[in-house]
Amino acid sequence: MSKKVCVIGGGVAGLAVAIGLHQQGIDVEVVERDKDWKVYHVGIIVQANFIRALETLGLGKAAVDAGFPYRGARFLTPSGDLIAELPGESQVDGLPGDLGLTRPALHEVLTSKVKALGIPVKLGVTFESFTDNTATGGDSVDVTFTDGTSGTYDLLIAADGNYSAVRKVLWPEAKPAFTGQGVWRYNVPRPADLEWSDLYIGVENGYKGKAGYCPLTPEEMYIFVVTEEPGNPRFDPATLAEEMSKRLAGYGGVLGEAAKAVTDPALTVYRPLEACIMPDPWYQGRVVLIGDAAHSATPHLGQGAAMAVEDAVVLAEELGEDQSIEAALQAFMLRRFERAKLVGTSSIMLGEWEMHPEKAGDPVEVTERIRRTLAEPV
Ligand SMILES: Cc1cc2nc3c(=O)[nH]c(=O)nc-3n(C[C@H](O)[C@H](O)[C@H](O)COP(=O)(O)OP(=O)(O)OC[C@H]3O[C@@H](n4cnc5c(N)ncnc54)[C@H](O)[C@@H]3O)c2cc1C
């Protein structure tokens, strides 16, 4: 039976699922709210399971070529002494385990493929309303769009991110909640010999969190600092570099040196961390949530993009099988729920440990264990 699917949101999950569905011979179209289809210039850290999932879509090498494969993650003391090394372990022959890349580079990899496949994408458009016909015994969903068009689909996939408008319609009570921390990011030149992503933990500078960096290209790396931000403050944009520098006080090693480059408020990116982990199932009738819309976590494990692409690959595979949409959605949940929940709850727990060191467990052990779990087949 031929299937027709509409994807709301042309970000990581939406583009990946569109490519996966196209590969399965399923008719798919995407609507993206941003007419310029842009992402901001910061870095993204990904691991072997992300590369494996992208490789399923034929894009593993393209992503690696667009970024900087690094040797793995190291945990350091605030002054830069080594605590532990977690070398990246490849899951795809010929491709690395750990990778840093800029968001625009990842976006380019995904958008180029979508364009090359001729998948229709409407920019500057979102849904106006949708009606799930299963509620009245039907087997489709009718969608009207803000450009005045409408369509009937077998499935509506909401890949519209952490603040999902589709989720708001179907699960109005589900809202991203501030976790107590924020993340500050800034791109700086990469020291020529830097081949690891380093995490400096256990700082005692009054801002409870951690900091680190990750190479993005041969020339560039980004530094980040995660801090407790009581009351979820809003900052004057003119003060962002100064505020980030304050939070980097007390760090030594490569980070201490790199922190000196944080001077331009316009290049400083601050985001409060807000998470929303949906219970099972992530679907109602013919509408399903994927990516951050279903399980936005904090960036403590660097797994958000990997979870989004894994969702996309698994959903496309199940929809490509000879089974009903309902059976495909059930199979999708069976393969995805526990895995994404583990990443989400563990990421939030790592942030809690940073804010309450007196109750903390061992972040190295948790990170290593989850890396091993995520190396298992999806
Ligand atoms: C500070 C921070 C740092 C992070 N660092 C990392 C990291 O290092 N590694 C990692 O793997 N992950 C990281 N993440 C998480 C990662 O960015 C997300 O998990 C990933 O982008 C999720 O993809 P998505 O497609 O679900 O959502 P998004 O990438 O947010 O894409 C959603 C898309 O939907 C569009 N959209 C939104 N609403 C509508 C609408 N109503 N109609 C149509 N389109 C709409 C948006 O414009 C966007 O294009 C980080 C997140 C944050 C906040």
PDBQT file of the ligand as one rigid body, heavy atoms in Angstrom, charges set to zero:
ROOT
HETATM    1  C1  LIG A 401      22.285  24.431  24.234  1.00  0.00    +0.000 C 
HETATM    2  C2  LIG A 401      22.130  23.133  23.517  1.00  0.00    +0.000 A 
HETATM    3  C3  LIG A 401      23.257  22.411  23.137  1.00  0.00    +0.000 A 
HETATM    4  C4  LIG A 401      23.107  21.196  22.475  1.00  0.00    +0.000 A 
HETATM    5  N1  LIG A 401      24.224  20.491  22.132  1.00  0.00    +0.000 NA
HETATM    6  C5  LIG A 401      24.090  19.296  21.544  1.00  0.00    +0.000 A 
HETATM    7  C6  LIG A 401      25.241  18.527  21.201  1.00  0.00    +0.000 A 
HETATM    8  O1  LIG A 401      26.367  18.945  21.408  1.00  0.00    +0.000 OA
HETATM    9  N2  LIG A 401      25.031  17.320  20.607  1.00  0.00    +0.000 N 
HETATM   10  C7  LIG A 401      23.782  16.840  20.345  1.00  0.00    +0.000 A 
HETATM   11  O2  LIG A 401      23.657  15.740  19.808  1.00  0.00    +0.000 OA
HETATM   12  N3  LIG A 401      22.685  17.560  20.630  1.00  0.00    +0.000 NA
HETATM   13  C8  LIG A 401      22.807  18.758  21.226  1.00  0.00    +0.000 A 
HETATM   14  N4  LIG A 401      21.701  19.480  21.539  1.00  0.00    +0.000 N 
HETATM   15  C9  LIG A 401      20.382  18.924  21.230  1.00  0.00    +0.000 C 
HETATM   16  C10 LIG A 401      20.051  19.002  19.742  1.00  0.00    +0.000 C 
HETATM   17  O3  LIG A 401      20.208  20.315  19.272  1.00  0.00    +0.000 OA
HETATM   18  C11 LIG A 401      18.619  18.552  19.515  1.00  0.00    +0.000 C 
HETATM   19  O4  LIG A 401      18.386  17.358  20.214  1.00  0.00    +0.000 OA
HETATM   20  C12 LIG A 401      18.315  18.341  18.033  1.00  0.00    +0.000 C 
HETATM   21  O5  LIG A 401      18.512  19.539  17.325  1.00  0.00    +0.000 OA
HETATM   22  C13 LIG A 401      16.882  17.865  17.903  1.00  0.00    +0.000 C 
HETATM   23  O6  LIG A 401      16.475  17.899  16.564  1.00  0.00    +0.000 OA
HETATM   24  P1  LIG A 401      14.959  18.204  16.189  1.00  0.00    +0.000 P 
HETATM   25  O7  LIG A 401      14.898  18.104  14.706  1.00  0.00    +0.000 OA
HETATM   26  O8  LIG A 401      14.069  17.392  17.023  1.00  0.00    +0.000 OA
HETATM   27  O9  LIG A 401      14.719  19.701  16.633  1.00  0.00    +0.000 OA
HETATM   28  P2  LIG A 401      15.341  21.012  16.002  1.00  0.00    +0.000 P 
HETATM   29  O10 LIG A 401      16.726  20.752  15.549  1.00  0.00    +0.000 OA
HETATM   30  O11 LIG A 401      15.079  22.088  16.983  1.00  0.00    +0.000 OA
HETATM   31  O12 LIG A 401      14.461  21.274  14.694  1.00  0.00    +0.000 OA
HETATM   32  C14 LIG A 401      13.114  21.663  14.746  1.00  0.00    +0.000 C 
HETATM   33  C15 LIG A 401      12.757  22.309  13.411  1.00  0.00    +0.000 C 
HETATM   34  O13 LIG A 401      11.369  22.537  13.380  1.00  0.00    +0.000 OA
HETATM   35  C16 LIG A 401      11.109  23.868  12.953  1.00  0.00    +0.000 C 
HETATM   36  N5  LIG A 401       9.843  24.245  13.563  1.00  0.00    +0.000 N 
HETATM   37  C17 LIG A 401       9.599  24.556  14.858  1.00  0.00    +0.000 A 
HETATM   38  N6  LIG A 401       8.298  24.791  15.032  1.00  0.00    +0.000 NA
HETATM   39  C18 LIG A 401       7.698  24.620  13.833  1.00  0.00    +0.000 A 
HETATM   40  C19 LIG A 401       6.366  24.698  13.387  1.00  0.00    +0.000 A 
HETATM   41  N7  LIG A 401       5.357  25.001  14.225  1.00  0.00    +0.000 N 
HETATM   42  N8  LIG A 401       6.106  24.456  12.079  1.00  0.00    +0.000 NA
HETATM   43  C20 LIG A 401       7.102  24.147  11.211  1.00  0.00    +0.000 A 
HETATM   44  N9  LIG A 401       8.388  24.051  11.596  1.00  0.00    +0.000 NA
HETATM   45  C21 LIG A 401       8.686  24.282  12.887  1.00  0.00    +0.000 A 
HETATM   46  C22 LIG A 401      12.309  24.659  13.465  1.00  0.00    +0.000 C 
HETATM   47  O14 LIG A 401      12.469  25.869  12.749  1.00  0.00    +0.000 OA
HETATM   48  C23 LIG A 401      13.431  23.664  13.199  1.00  0.00    +0.000 C 
HETATM   49  O15 LIG A 401      13.907  23.731  11.885  1.00  0.00    +0.000 OA
HETATM   50  C24 LIG A 401      21.819  20.698  22.183  1.00  0.00    +0.000 A 
HETATM   51  C25 LIG A 401      20.684  21.448  22.516  1.00  0.00    +0.000 A 
HETATM   52  C26 LIG A 401      20.844  22.648  23.193  1.00  0.00    +0.000 A 
HETATM   53  C27 LIG A 401      19.624  23.449  23.569  1.00  0.00    +0.000 C 
ENDROOT
TORSDOF 0
